[in-house]
Amino acid sequence: MVFGQVVIGPPGSGKTTYCNGMSQFLKLIGRKVAVINLDPANDMLPYDCAINIEDLIKLSDVMAEHSLGPNGGLVYCMDFLEKNIDWLQSKLEPLLKDHYLLFDFPGQVELFFLHSNAKNVVMKLIKKLNLRLTAVHLVDAHLCSDPGKYVSALLLSLSTMLHLELPHINVLSKIDLIESYGKLAFNLDFYTDVQGLSYLQRHLDQDPRSAKYRKLTKELCDVIEDFSIVNFTTLDIQDKESVGNLVKLIDKSNGYIFAGIDASAVEFSKIAVRQVDWDYYRAAAVQEKYIKDDENFDDDD
């Protein structure tokens, strides 16, 4: 049984940096890691990848040959990869014995909530190679400083979760830069726990562009809260403690914590329901570390 992560998220959310930092951290704690680059537009890799999709197909060649733009080219590349899944499977098989896998996917969000090709690639690998994968969805933390963009990030996260149907963790990346685009209207746990979205309405109304779509925004927030499956953890990829806490969460989601354990169902159950003593770190301690103290948060919070 092989474990790993499917790393996804919008352009600029830090996927490649994440794969580089996460691979280094996992090696430090004794795991053999293989990074698989499945982004044909990513030609400046800071890490050594075990498999590179550019050995199969290049985005620049696709765009030139078929007169496609970057978005259409990426969709074509994912379709091509799906049809040539045997190529990827043959490259992965030598790594299955003792490697932990990190899949670095493209940043085109349509691939993960609209098109089926990327999902089909993942599902075929899971079925053929008996992989246990968690989707790690990165969202730039500074979006929390803009209520409209935050709601958009929630919708993207929800759509991706429903489409991929994998164990899924949403991550506010670059948490150390969260206030670089402005102060937060609420404490950090408001954004990580995704509860009480009605409190955002007053802030959205202050923006004439958002006020125009007040009713639509309210209905979208209601959909998010009705599903009640979206929340976030936080990450500073340069902080070992932050990365370590995320690894614990990922290991629990894909079953890595059970690997190598020869025990009864009762023992497995005890591990599964064990209290996570690092959960408090997810919001309060992060806010204390990265967000300047400000007593002027809204009274509604």
RODO-2510 file (C-alpha; in nm, 4 decimals, decimal comma):
residues 301
     n   res          X          Y          Z
     1     m     0,0000     0,0000     0,0000
     2     v     0,1430     0,3338    -0,1102
     3     f     0,0556     0,6738     0,0354
     4     g     0,0803     1,0215    -0,1042
     5     q    -0,0682     1,3622    -0,1760
     6     v    -0,2423     1,5198    -0,4741
     7     v    -0,1346     1,8843    -0,4538
     8     i    -0,3776     2,1241    -0,6210
     9     g    -0,4819     2,4885    -0,6011
    10     p    -0,5130     2,8088    -0,8054
    11     p    -0,2097     2,9645    -0,9769
    12     g     0,0172     3,1382    -0,7279
    13     s    -0,1111     2,9476    -0,4260
    14     g     0,2319     2,7920    -0,3709
    15     k     0,1957     2,4351    -0,5000
    16     t     0,5488     2,3969    -0,6340
    17     t     0,6995     2,5628    -0,3267
    18     y     0,4835     2,3335    -0,1154
    19     c     0,6060     2,0207    -0,2938
    20     n     0,9651     2,1344    -0,2517
    21     g     0,9283     2,2142     0,1189
    22     m     0,7110     1,9119     0,1977
    23     s     0,9519     1,6718     0,0272
    24     q     1,2410     1,8135     0,2294
    25     f     1,0451     1,7833     0,5540
    26     l     0,9360     1,4253     0,4860
    27     k     1,2947     1,3261     0,4085
    28     l     1,4037     1,4797     0,7393
    29     i     1,1593     1,2568     0,9277
    30     g     1,2832     0,9461     0,7464
    31     r     1,0514     0,8958     0,4499
    32     k     1,1661     0,8280     0,0963
    33     v     0,9832     1,0785    -0,1228
    34     a     0,9187     1,0916    -0,4952
    35     v     0,7781     1,4129    -0,6462
    36     i     0,5802     1,3689    -0,9669
    37     n     0,5419     1,6833    -1,1752
    38     l     0,2173     1,6669    -1,3743
    39     d     0,2144     2,0364    -1,4629
    40     p     0,3363     2,0719    -1,8229
    41     a     0,3576     2,4508    -1,7775
    42     n     0,5985     2,4210    -1,4854
    43     d     0,9426     2,4291    -1,6458
    44     m     1,1260     2,5905    -1,3521
    45     l     1,1267     2,3180    -1,0900
    46     p     1,3035     2,3869    -0,7582
    47     y     1,2993     2,0170    -0,6725
    48     d     1,4312     1,6991    -0,8332
    49     c     1,1282     1,5191    -0,9714
    50     a     1,1177     1,1428    -1,0124
    51     i     0,8700     1,1719    -1,2998
    52     n     0,8098     1,4726    -1,5245
    53     i     0,5113     1,5001    -1,7577
    54     e     0,7304     1,6997    -1,9982
    55     d     0,8922     1,3687    -2,0906
    56     l     0,5514     1,2752    -2,2323
    57     i     0,4084     1,6040    -2,3573
    58     k     0,5043     1,9724    -2,3470
    59     l     0,2564     2,2573    -2,3186
    60     s     0,4556     2,4776    -2,5565
    61     d     0,4432     2,2085    -2,8268
    62     v     0,0683     2,1631    -2,7815
    63     m     0,0000     2,5371    -2,8026
    64     a     0,2088     2,5718    -3,1187
    65     e     0,0777     2,2618    -3,2942
    66     h    -0,2921     2,3085    -3,2166
    67     s    -0,3088     2,6909    -3,1928
    68     l    -0,4335     2,6746    -2,8337
    69     g    -0,3937     2,9178    -2,5474
    70     p    -0,2493     2,8151    -2,2089
    71     n    -0,5839     2,7017    -2,0643
    72     g    -0,6860     2,4983    -2,3670
    73     g    -0,3360     2,3574    -2,3877
    74     l    -0,3464     2,2355    -2,0282
    75     v    -0,6817     2,0649    -2,0834
    76     y    -0,5354     1,8953    -2,3925
    77     c    -0,2300     1,7810    -2,1914
    78     m    -0,4478     1,6289    -1,9184
    79     d    -0,6598     1,4517    -2,1802
    80     f    -0,3403     1,3197    -2,3388
    81     l    -0,2105     1,2011    -2,0007
    82     e    -0,5383     1,0217    -1,9301
    83     k    -0,5185     0,8404    -2,2632
    84     n    -0,1560     0,7486    -2,1921
    85     i    -0,2021     0,6526    -1,8290
    86     d     0,0028     0,3361    -1,8914
    87     w     0,3090     0,5597    -1,9393
    88     l     0,2608     0,7144    -1,5947
    89     q     0,1822     0,3800    -1,4375
    90     s     0,5022     0,2246    -1,5724
    91     k     0,7047     0,5174    -1,4362
    92     l     0,5414     0,4862    -1,0925
    93     e     0,5735     0,1110    -1,0476
    94     p     0,9480     0,1137    -0,9540
    95     l     0,8687     0,3694    -0,6810
    96     l     0,5848     0,1795    -0,5145
    97     k     0,7954    -0,0392    -0,2886
    98     d     0,9201     0,2266    -0,0495
    99     h     0,8322     0,5810    -0,1650
   100     y     0,5830     0,8392    -0,0468
   101     l     0,4356     1,0195    -0,3506
   102     l     0,3751     1,3906    -0,4086
   103     f     0,1786     1,4745    -0,7239
   104     d     0,2254     1,8368    -0,8349
   105     f    -0,0753     1,9212    -1,0564
   106     p    -0,1406     2,2263    -1,2775
   107     g    -0,2985     2,5383    -1,1306
   108     q    -0,5874     2,5564    -1,3756
   109     v    -0,8807     2,5224    -1,1354
   110     e    -1,1263     2,4060    -1,4045
   111     l    -0,9409     2,0753    -1,4154
   112     f    -1,0584     1,9938    -1,0646
   113     f    -1,4222     2,1019    -1,0551
   114     l    -1,5331     2,1041    -1,4196
   115     h    -1,3320     1,8670    -1,6387
   116     s    -1,3020     1,4977    -1,5571
   117     n    -0,9567     1,4223    -1,7022
   118     a    -0,7471     1,5011    -1,3934
   119     k    -0,9908     1,3137    -1,1694
   120     n    -0,9840     1,0146    -1,4047
   121     v    -0,6035     1,0096    -1,3955
   122     v    -0,6042     1,0020    -1,0157
   123     m    -0,8798     0,7411    -0,9908
   124     k    -0,7125     0,5089    -1,2413
   125     l    -0,3843     0,5272    -1,0479
   126     i    -0,5631     0,4575    -0,7208
   127     k    -0,7375     0,1532    -0,8677
   128     k    -0,4422     0,0090    -1,0605
   129     l    -0,1652     0,0772    -0,8084
   130     n    -0,3582     0,0584    -0,4798
   131     l    -0,2636     0,4129    -0,3784
   132     r    -0,3943     0,5952    -0,0715
   133     l    -0,4015     0,9631    -0,1670
   134     t    -0,5169     1,2826     0,0019
   135     a    -0,6014     1,5942    -0,1979
   136     v    -0,4186     1,8936    -0,0499
   137     h    -0,5933     2,2041    -0,1824
   138     l    -0,3887     2,5220    -0,1339
   139     v    -0,5580     2,8624    -0,1144
   140     d    -0,3584     3,1826    -0,0660
   141     a    -0,4272     3,3037     0,2881
   142     h    -0,4377     3,6712     0,1898
   143     l    -0,7782     3,6102     0,0264
   144     c    -0,9229     3,6201     0,3773
   145     s    -0,8643     3,9956     0,3840
   146     d    -1,1196     4,0415     0,1027
   147     p    -1,4686     3,9031     0,1893
   148     g    -1,5655     3,8594    -0,1764
   149     k    -1,2497     3,6679    -0,2643
   150     y    -1,2865     3,4587     0,0516
   151     v    -1,6381     3,3496    -0,0523
   152     s    -1,4995     3,2638    -0,3974
   153     a    -1,2277     3,0521    -0,2354
   154     l    -1,4925     2,8705    -0,0322
   155     l    -1,6944     2,7932    -0,3446
   156     l    -1,3850     2,6676    -0,5248
   157     s    -1,2925     2,4478    -0,2281
   158     l    -1,6435     2,3035    -0,2017
   159     s    -1,6708     2,2357    -0,5764
   160     t    -1,3300     2,0677    -0,5813
   161     m    -1,4117     1,8481    -0,2821
   162     l    -1,7359     1,7291    -0,4385
   163     h    -1,5765     1,6692    -0,7780
   164     l    -1,2616     1,4818    -0,6767
   165     e    -1,4195     1,2598    -0,4087
   166     l    -1,0895     1,2084    -0,2270
   167     p    -0,9862     1,2557     0,1353
   168     h    -0,9435     1,6313     0,1223
   169     i    -0,7635     1,9001     0,3203
   170     n    -0,8013     2,2698     0,2424
   171     v    -0,4962     2,4736     0,3373
   172     l    -0,4538     2,8475     0,3816
   173     s    -0,0998     2,8707     0,2449
   174     k     0,1473     3,1543     0,3025
   175     i    -0,0123     3,2167     0,6416
   176     d     0,2896     3,4272     0,7356
   177     l     0,1770     3,6799     0,4706
   178     i    -0,1931     3,6757     0,5568
   179     e    -0,2155     4,0472     0,6353
   180     s     0,0012     4,1647     0,3479
   181     y    -0,3098     4,2839     0,1598
   182     g    -0,5022     4,4263     0,4555
   183     k    -0,6350     4,3586     0,8044
   184     l    -0,8734     4,0736     0,8741
   185     a    -1,2265     4,1681     0,9731
   186     f    -1,2514     3,8762     1,2168
   187     n    -1,0285     3,6455     1,4182
   188     l    -0,8516     3,3749     1,2213
   189     d    -1,0768     3,0946     1,3487
   190     f    -1,3716     3,2593     1,1718
   191     y    -1,1981     3,1892     0,8398
   192     t    -1,0627     2,8434     0,9241
   193     d    -1,3843     2,7043     1,0758
   194     v    -1,6135     2,8586     0,8083
   195     q    -1,9077     2,9275     1,0366
   196     g    -2,1387     3,2266     1,0577
   197     l    -2,0852     3,3491     0,7016
   198     s    -2,3787     3,5881     0,7443
   199     y    -2,1415     3,8123     0,9392
   200     l    -1,9522     3,8737     0,6153
   201     q    -2,2560     4,0411     0,4608
   202     r    -2,2021     4,3788     0,6246
   203     h    -1,8457     4,3926     0,4960
   204     l    -1,9529     4,2880     0,1488
   205     d    -2,2148     4,5642     0,1486
   206     q    -1,9414     4,8235     0,2010
   207     d    -1,8050     4,7422    -0,1441
   208     p    -2,0373     4,8751    -0,4182
   209     r    -1,9348     4,5894    -0,6472
   210     s    -2,0305     4,3272    -0,3904
   211     a    -2,3448     4,5054    -0,2676
   212     k    -2,4926     4,4725    -0,6154
   213     y    -2,4912     4,0932    -0,5769
   214     r    -2,6090     4,0822    -0,2165
   215     k    -2,8842     3,8254    -0,2709
   216     l    -2,6647     3,5990    -0,4833
   217     t    -2,3851     3,6116    -0,2268
   218     k    -2,6259     3,5214     0,0527
   219     e    -2,7556     3,2203    -0,1408
   220     l    -2,4012     3,1036    -0,2170
   221     c    -2,3041     3,1324     0,1492
   222     d    -2,6139     2,9320     0,2413
   223     v    -2,5056     2,6553     0,0015
   224     i    -2,1591     2,6455     0,1597
   225     e    -2,3048     2,6254     0,5098
   226     d    -2,5667     2,3674     0,4095
   227     f    -2,2916     2,1309     0,2934
   228     s    -2,0876     2,2172     0,6030
   229     i    -1,7808     2,0243     0,4846
   230     v    -1,5382     2,3077     0,4086
   231     n    -1,2816     2,4213     0,6617
   232     f    -0,9166     2,5146     0,6510
   233     t    -0,5932     2,4407     0,8230
   234     t    -0,3000     2,6808     0,7966
   235     l     0,0535     2,6510     0,6653
   236     d     0,3809     2,8367     0,6701
   237     i     0,5947     2,6099     0,4542
   238     q     0,9145     2,7552     0,6046
   239     d     0,8094     2,6650     0,9601
   240     k     0,8831     2,3042     1,0602
   241     e     0,6168     2,2978     1,3289
   242     s     0,3524     2,4231     1,0866
   243     v     0,4499     2,1631     0,8244
   244     g     0,4615     1,8903     1,0884
   245     n     0,1089     1,9675     1,2059
   246     l    -0,0184     1,9482     0,8496
   247     v     0,1590     1,6148     0,7956
   248     k    -0,0217     1,4725     1,1008
   249     l    -0,3530     1,5746     0,9525
   250     i    -0,2695     1,4292     0,6104
   251     d    -0,1458     1,1031     0,7630
   252     k    -0,4729     1,0595     0,9457
   253     s    -0,6817     1,1373     0,6366
   254     n    -0,5146     0,8870     0,4029
   255     g    -0,4492     0,6190     0,6644
   256     y    -0,0719     0,6488     0,6853
   257     i    -0,0949     0,6463     1,0658
   258     f    -0,2228     0,2882     1,0426
   259     a     0,0562     0,1691     0,8122
   260     g     0,2580    -0,1167     0,9572
   261     i     0,0235    -0,1621     1,2530
   262     d    -0,0801    -0,5202     1,3199
   263     a    -0,3682    -0,4785     1,5583
   264     s    -0,7342    -0,5526     1,6108
   265     a    -1,0237    -0,3398     1,4888
   266     v    -1,0575    -0,2031     1,8406
   267     e    -0,6992    -0,0766     1,8394
   268     f    -0,7494     0,0846     1,4997
   269     s    -1,0601     0,2563     1,6315
   270     k    -0,8678     0,3937     1,9287
   271     i    -0,6104     0,5456     1,6943
   272     a    -0,8774     0,6893     1,4652
   273     v    -1,0669     0,8685     1,7426
   274     r    -0,7609     0,9738     1,9401
   275     q    -0,7776     1,3381     2,0382
   276     v    -0,5490     1,5539     1,8299
   277     d    -0,3601     1,7641     2,0787
   278     w    -0,2326     1,9940     1,8016
   279     d    -0,5789     2,1093     1,6854
   280     y    -0,5651     2,4285     1,8910
   281     y    -0,2579     2,5302     1,6920
   282     r    -0,4743     2,5468     1,3829
   283     a    -0,6148     2,8912     1,4623
   284     a    -0,5429     3,0555     1,7971
   285     a    -0,1692     2,9947     1,8118
   286     v    -0,1310     3,0770     1,4427
   287     q    -0,3084     3,4079     1,4932
   288     e    -0,0827     3,4895     1,7851
   289     k     0,2256     3,4120     1,5784
   290     y     0,1438     3,5743     1,2452
   291     i    -0,1251     3,8374     1,2992
   292     k    -0,0621     4,1651     1,4744
   293     d    -0,2639     4,2088     1,7906
   294     d    -0,5630     4,4316     1,7256
   295     e    -0,8491     4,4763     1,9675
   296     n    -1,0672     4,6406     1,7042
   297     f    -1,2134     4,3201     1,5607
   298     d    -1,5851     4,3376     1,4951
   299     d    -1,8079     4,2872     1,7956
   300     d    -1,9999     4,0309     1,5922
   301     d    -1,7074     3,7908     1,5971
***
